[in-house]
Amino acid sequence: MRICRVALDDELHYGVVESDAVALLTSHPFGPFEPDGRVLPLDDVRLVAPVLPSKIVAVGKNYLDHVREMGGDAPPSDPMIFLKPSTAVIGPFEPIVLPWQSEQVEHESELAVVIGRLCRDVPEDRVDEVVLGYTCANDVTARDLQRTDGQWGRAKGFDSFCPIGPWIETSLDPEDADIELRVNGEVRQTGNTSDMVRSARELVSWISSVMTLLPGDVILTGTPAGVGPLVAGDEVSVTIAGIGTLTNPVVERD
């Protein structure tokens, strides 16, 4: 099932994507729900970010090839996590806005986990019970600020620095999904989630031992090698097999 969120008549509605149509739902998808009877052509609705999380927990250095391209030899002994604010979230076709404070903004394609239930201390073999599904994400990063600040809050936290979408796929196998990122049609990143140092299920379990996860929270699971620059006028697309493609233009801040 593909769960989306759409803007319609100045209101936001959850829906289920069925072929080329969206069946709107009576409520949010974090509990019992049913169609409200309205079915709209997919081309006639505006998709927005499929969820607005209370927090985004991101994982660094979770692909060995990316660790090495960033100058490291081995991944950290424990997952390296950091937070992105919910105000960084944008949806499909919304612009990534380049901040004036940075001269080196880069893309990072990632598989994102969307939590479906309030949970804490989840055993790895029960993670599927608390996950609503998976979506595409781009962990946009001001790389120069990441280097100079000594911590990642500003570099990862600008408004528009967390595109997610286009919808939440509830039936994906998170341990075997191809990831590809293109800028202006040119392939920049390729990988597979099987190459993760720690799987998505391991990460959900480990993070839930640190903090309570709420319905709608998003976990970014790391990026494969190939991160690179974004400049105004670019169009960047993250494609994950079994989910779809998330595309965003890149613009200068007014």
C-alpha positions as CSV (number, residue, x, y, z in Angstrom):
1,M,0.0,0.0,0.0
2,R,1.2,3.5,-0.8
3,I,0.0,6.2,1.6
4,C,0.3,9.8,0.6
5,R,-0.8,13.2,1.8
6,V,-2.3,15.7,-0.5
7,A,-3.3,19.4,-0.4
8,L,-6.9,19.8,-1.5
9,D,-9.0,22.9,-1.1
10,D,-6.5,24.5,1.4
11,E,-6.7,21.3,3.6
12,L,-4.4,18.4,3.9
13,H,-5.8,14.8,3.5
14,Y,-4.2,11.4,3.7
15,G,-4.9,9.0,0.9
16,V,-4.0,5.7,-0.7
17,V,-2.4,5.7,-4.2
18,E,-4.1,3.1,-6.4
19,S,-2.6,3.1,-9.9
20,D,-3.2,6.6,-11.3
21,A,-5.7,7.6,-8.6
22,V,-5.8,8.6,-5.0
23,A,-8.5,7.3,-2.6
24,L,-8.8,9.8,0.2
25,L,-9.0,8.5,3.8
26,T,-11.3,9.5,6.6
27,S,-8.4,10.0,9.1
28,H,-4.6,9.6,9.5
29,P,-3.0,6.2,8.8
30,F,-1.6,5.7,12.4
31,G,-4.7,3.8,13.5
32,P,-7.8,2.3,11.9
33,F,-8.8,4.1,8.7
34,E,-11.1,3.7,5.7
35,P,-11.7,5.5,2.4
36,D,-14.0,8.5,2.6
37,G,-15.5,7.8,-0.8
38,R,-13.6,10.4,-2.8
39,V,-11.2,9.1,-5.5
40,L,-9.2,11.7,-7.5
41,P,-6.9,11.3,-10.5
42,L,-3.3,11.4,-9.2
43,D,-2.4,14.1,-11.8
44,D,-5.1,16.4,-10.3
45,V,-3.8,16.5,-6.7
46,R,-0.7,18.1,-5.2
47,L,1.4,15.7,-3.2
48,V,3.0,17.1,-0.1
49,A,5.4,15.5,2.3
50,P,3.7,12.2,3.3
51,V,4.2,12.9,7.0
52,L,5.2,15.8,9.3
53,P,7.3,14.1,12.0
54,S,7.8,15.3,15.6
55,K,11.5,14.5,15.0
56,I,13.8,13.2,12.3
57,V,16.5,10.9,13.6
58,A,19.3,10.6,11.0
59,V,22.2,8.1,10.9
60,G,25.6,9.1,9.7
61,K,28.3,6.8,8.3
62,N,26.1,3.8,7.6
63,Y,27.5,2.8,4.2
64,L,31.2,1.9,4.2
65,D,31.8,3.4,0.7
66,H,30.5,6.7,2.0
67,V,32.6,6.5,5.1
68,R,35.7,6.1,2.9
69,E,34.7,8.9,0.5
70,M,34.5,11.2,3.5
71,G,38.0,10.2,4.6
72,G,37.3,7.5,7.2
73,D,38.5,3.9,7.4
74,A,35.7,2.2,9.3
75,P,32.2,2.9,10.6
76,P,31.7,4.0,14.2
77,S,31.3,1.3,16.8
78,D,27.8,2.5,17.6
79,P,25.4,4.2,15.2
80,M,26.1,7.9,14.8
81,I,22.8,9.7,15.1
82,F,21.8,13.3,14.9
83,L,18.5,15.2,14.7
84,K,17.0,17.3,11.9
85,P,14.1,19.7,12.7
86,S,10.6,19.0,11.4
87,T,10.8,22.5,9.7
88,A,13.4,21.0,7.3
89,V,10.8,18.7,5.8
90,I,9.4,19.5,2.3
91,G,7.6,17.3,-0.2
92,P,7.8,16.4,-3.8
93,F,8.6,19.2,-6.2
94,E,9.0,21.7,-3.4
95,P,12.2,23.7,-3.7
96,I,15.4,23.0,-1.8
97,V,16.5,26.5,-0.8
98,L,20.2,27.3,-0.7
99,P,21.1,29.3,2.4
100,W,23.4,32.3,2.0
101,Q,25.5,31.0,4.9
102,S,26.9,28.1,2.8
103,E,28.9,27.8,-0.4
104,Q,28.8,24.0,-0.5
105,V,25.4,22.4,-0.3
106,E,25.3,18.7,-1.1
107,H,22.8,15.9,-1.7
108,E,22.5,12.6,0.2
109,S,20.0,10.0,-1.0
110,E,18.5,7.9,1.8
111,L,15.9,5.3,2.6
112,A,13.6,6.8,5.3
113,V,11.7,4.7,7.9
114,V,8.3,6.1,9.0
115,I,7.3,5.0,12.5
116,G,3.6,3.9,12.9
117,R,3.2,3.4,16.7
118,L,4.5,5.0,19.9
119,C,7.4,2.7,20.9
120,R,10.5,2.3,23.0
121,D,13.0,-0.5,23.5
122,V,11.8,-2.4,20.5
123,P,13.5,-5.8,19.9
124,E,14.8,-6.1,16.4
125,D,12.6,-9.1,15.6
126,R,9.5,-6.9,16.4
127,V,10.5,-3.7,14.5
128,D,8.0,-4.4,11.7
129,E,5.2,-4.1,14.2
130,V,6.0,-0.4,14.8
131,V,6.9,0.7,11.3
132,L,4.2,2.2,9.1
133,G,6.4,2.0,6.0
134,Y,9.3,3.5,4.0
135,T,9.8,6.5,1.8
136,C,12.6,8.3,-0.2
137,A,14.6,11.1,1.5
138,N,17.4,13.6,0.7
139,D,19.5,14.5,3.7
140,V,20.6,17.9,2.2
141,T,23.8,19.1,3.9
142,A,25.8,22.3,4.0
143,R,29.1,20.5,3.9
144,D,31.3,23.5,4.6
145,L,29.3,24.3,7.7
146,Q,29.4,20.7,8.8
147,R,33.2,20.9,8.7
148,T,33.6,24.2,10.5
149,D,30.9,24.0,13.1
150,G,32.1,20.9,14.9
151,Q,28.5,19.6,15.1
152,W,25.9,19.1,12.5
153,G,22.8,20.9,13.7
154,R,23.1,24.0,11.4
155,A,24.6,22.1,8.4
156,K,21.7,19.6,8.4
157,G,18.9,21.8,9.8
158,F,18.1,24.5,7.3
159,D,14.5,24.9,6.1
160,S,14.0,22.6,3.1
161,F,17.0,20.4,3.9
162,C,14.8,17.2,4.3
163,P,12.8,16.4,1.2
164,I,10.7,13.2,1.8
165,G,8.2,11.4,-0.4
166,P,6.5,10.9,-2.7
167,W,4.5,8.5,-0.5
168,I,5.0,5.9,2.2
169,E,5.3,2.3,0.9
170,T,4.1,-0.2,3.5
171,S,5.3,-3.4,1.9
172,L,8.9,-2.7,1.1
173,D,11.8,-5.1,2.0
174,P,14.1,-2.5,3.6
175,E,17.1,-4.8,3.4
176,D,17.2,-5.2,-0.4
177,A,16.3,-2.0,-2.2
178,D,18.2,-0.2,-4.9
179,I,18.9,3.5,-4.4
180,E,19.7,6.0,-7.1
181,L,20.1,9.8,-7.1
182,R,20.2,11.9,-10.3
183,V,21.0,15.6,-10.7
184,N,19.6,17.0,-14.0
185,G,19.2,13.4,-15.2
186,E,22.9,12.5,-14.5
187,V,23.4,9.6,-12.1
188,R,25.4,10.7,-9.0
189,Q,24.7,8.0,-6.4
190,T,23.8,4.3,-6.7
191,G,23.6,1.7,-3.9
192,N,21.5,-0.9,-2.3
193,T,20.2,-1.0,1.3
194,S,21.9,-4.4,1.6
195,D,25.2,-2.5,1.8
196,M,24.2,-0.7,5.0
197,V,26.5,-1.3,8.0
198,R,23.4,-1.6,10.2
199,S,20.1,-2.5,8.6
200,A,17.0,-0.4,8.9
201,R,15.5,-2.8,11.5
202,E,18.7,-2.7,13.6
203,L,18.6,1.1,13.5
204,V,15.0,1.3,14.6
205,S,15.7,-1.0,17.5
206,W,18.9,0.8,18.6
207,I,17.4,4.3,18.3
208,S,14.3,3.2,20.3
209,S,16.6,2.2,23.1
210,V,17.8,5.8,23.2
211,M,14.5,7.7,22.8
212,T,10.8,7.2,22.5
213,L,9.6,7.2,18.9
214,L,6.2,8.6,18.1
215,P,3.8,7.9,15.2
216,G,5.1,9.8,12.1
217,D,8.7,10.1,13.3
218,V,11.2,9.6,10.5
219,I,14.5,7.7,10.6
220,L,17.0,8.4,7.9
221,T,19.2,5.4,7.4
222,G,22.4,6.8,5.8
223,T,23.6,7.5,2.3
224,P,25.8,5.5,-0.1
225,A,28.9,7.0,-1.8
226,G,28.6,9.7,-4.4
227,V,27.4,12.7,-2.5
228,G,28.0,15.9,-4.4
229,P,27.1,19.6,-4.9
230,L,23.7,21.2,-5.6
231,V,23.5,24.6,-7.3
232,A,20.6,26.8,-8.1
233,G,18.8,25.6,-11.2
234,D,19.4,21.9,-10.5
235,E,16.7,19.3,-10.3
236,V,17.6,16.4,-8.0
237,S,15.7,13.1,-7.9
238,V,16.0,10.2,-5.4
239,T,14.6,6.9,-6.7
240,I,14.2,3.8,-4.5
241,A,13.1,0.6,-6.1
242,G,9.7,-0.5,-4.8
243,I,8.8,3.1,-3.6
244,G,9.2,5.6,-6.4
245,T,10.9,8.9,-7.2
246,L,11.2,12.1,-5.1
247,T,12.1,15.1,-7.2
248,N,12.9,18.6,-6.0
249,P,14.2,21.8,-7.8
250,V,17.1,23.8,-6.2
251,V,16.8,27.5,-5.8
252,E,18.6,30.4,-4.2
253,R,17.1,32.0,-1.1
254,D,15.4,35.3,-1.8
